Amino acid sequence: MAAEDTNTRAWQIYGQRQLARAYIPPIPDRLGWTPWEGIGPGAEVLGDVTGRRVLDIGSGAGHHAVHLAQAHGACVTGIELSPAQHERAVSAHPDVDGVEFVQADVTEYLAGAEPFDAAYAIGTLAFIDPHRSLPALRDGLCPGAPLILSFLHTDLHGRGPSTEVAPREQMILLRDDPPLPTQMWVLAPQLWEDLLTEYGFRVEAIDLFPHPDESASVIQQLIRARRLTDRSTRDSSRPRSTRAPAAHAAVGVGAILLSEQGILLGRHRRGTLELPGGSVEAGESFEDAVVRELAEESGLGRVLEVGSVSRPAP
């Protein structure tokens, strides 16, 4: 059985078991990215979602989607492949303002949907081949939209993540029921960063959250990424990666922004301090490129007038 078919079957059985128990998780007081209450950030990592269209990937029983709509004013679409899981959501949360539940494959759904302003997946995207899900998310998100993902990093048996893009068996545990085997893409943070970069996202941060019980080996990783603007004609510089670079040439710019407080620098998640900047797109002037890169990397917007941008003499 193919990996994703195995997962579809497992989550359908899981949903049926929870329906039989009539169990619906309560709507949380805050959005949680780990299985442990109070560990990690909340909905603030999505930015201001008031009135924004947000995609909940693998929405399950729907409690996260309802929280975002009721507590943060988002317009949430919960997408769920399992009919049983979808039934749990629509039966527990009918007619909630700002929430729509859809039973569909996320990649197929995004192919015909209006692009979303933000998307998130809490422990769910690792059940889909990233070479299938990430291109669909790139095309299904607006430029600049945040994509927040939580994944398993280290399991109950102390197995850490893989450095190859391949699924492996993991189990869904539910009370006294027999465990449900699944196929998960449990990947190292650097590999997730490489994949996200390859498919048009910029990774802004990756955090690891260990189990609050120090004797437990489980670790969850949280990735904060952002959908880049369309650059189909751009010759980009190589993203940070463990892979060897392909031969290419690129012209880049850097922004030096001074004020009374000093010089503007950004901190890469690996700790280095860097000037905002990047590659010049085809047909783009140096001045336009540096203003665009400053806006993309600092969020300051178009703070420079072209006449104030200087460049070295040839």
Secondary structure by P-SEA (a helix, b strand, c coil): ccaaaaaaaaaaaaaaaaaaaccccccccccccccccccccccccccccccbbbbbcccccaaaaaaaaaacccbbbbbbccaaaaaaaaaaccccccbbbbbccccccccccccccbbbbccccccccccccaaaaaaaccccbbbbbbbbcccccccccccccbbbbbbbbcccccbbbbbbccccaaaaaaaaaaacccccbbbbbccccccccbbbbbbbbbbccccccccccccccccccccccccbbbbbbbccccbbbbbccccccccccccccccccaaaaaaaaaaaaccccccccccccccccc
